[in-house]
């Protein structure tokens, strides 16, 4: 029996002889069922197709990005963070093959995997088993885990220190357990925030945004955006990476603060008239 994968969101499901009737991740207002209907694949089919390959790029000292070409499902980026002899895989992508594993192991392997939110759970269990690593997910998003595993450790509260200078922060918003990663030692000690799309870098890279649903354009309440901005204001970071290879290169904390102010002003009808 295979582990079926939703082709729209890339989430892997438990062993079954037939594909699931529905994808719980897609059949929900933050995501969507493809207009052509629900469809499924497996990692084995993807590998045998010889269509996909993963690209690992060196972004800066101690940071590598991992993306799949051509783009599959949501098309997010995973990041390998090297922090004082502790390697963390931040978020996951669906496609995984032997070449990717070999390259990751050459970079020192992975001591842990942490996820920002359910849209990027993808084949997280495959990654964890292949790399012999635990998975950290906030307990508020426990219901969205489609393939259970003893590798998954559900954490609680607002912060979790994974190693010195590497801390998870639950911000909520996009999902109740929405989490960002603060890498205090990154960017030559100026700090890096890796946000998935809990905080989203927009087309103008000096700004970010916040949404309940990105594909369906459902905004977050002003109160929640203010809370997110206030939480990260206390962190030291000058650079921010989102899940789609967009980067606020400098003054990132300032960008989050001014973006939250603009967002709230727009919601309250103070930014413009139309």
Secondary structure as GFF3:
##gff-version 3
##sequence-region A 1 274
A	DSSP	beta_strand	2	6	.	.	.	ID=ss1
A	DSSP	beta_strand	12	16	.	.	.	ID=ss2
A	DSSP	beta_strand	40	41	.	.	.	ID=ss3
A	DSSP	alpha_helix	43	49	.	.	.	ID=ss4
A	DSSP	beta_strand	53	60	.	.	.	ID=ss5
A	DSSP	beta_strand	63	69	.	.	.	ID=ss6
A	DSSP	beta_strand	78	83	.	.	.	ID=ss7
A	DSSP	beta_strand	86	90	.	.	.	ID=ss8
A	DSSP	alpha_helix	98	106	.	.	.	ID=ss9
A	DSSP	beta_strand	112	114	.	.	.	ID=ss10
A	DSSP	three_ten_helix	118	120	.	.	.	ID=ss11
A	DSSP	alpha_helix	124	131	.	.	.	ID=ss12
A	DSSP	beta_strand	134	138	.	.	.	ID=ss13
A	DSSP	three_ten_helix	139	144	.	.	.	ID=ss14
A	DSSP	beta_strand	152	155	.	.	.	ID=ss15
A	DSSP	beta_strand	159	163	.	.	.	ID=ss16
A	DSSP	beta_strand	166	170	.	.	.	ID=ss17
A	DSSP	beta_strand	179	183	.	.	.	ID=ss18
A	DSSP	beta_strand	192	194	.	.	.	ID=ss19
A	DSSP	beta_strand	200	201	.	.	.	ID=ss20
A	DSSP	beta_strand	208	209	.	.	.	ID=ss21
A	DSSP	beta_strand	211	213	.	.	.	ID=ss22
A	DSSP	beta_strand	218	219	.	.	.	ID=ss23
A	DSSP	alpha_helix	222	233	.	.	.	ID=ss24
A	DSSP	beta_strand	239	241	.	.	.	ID=ss25
A	DSSP	beta_strand	247	248	.	.	.	ID=ss26
A	DSSP	alpha_helix	252	267	.	.	.	ID=ss27
###
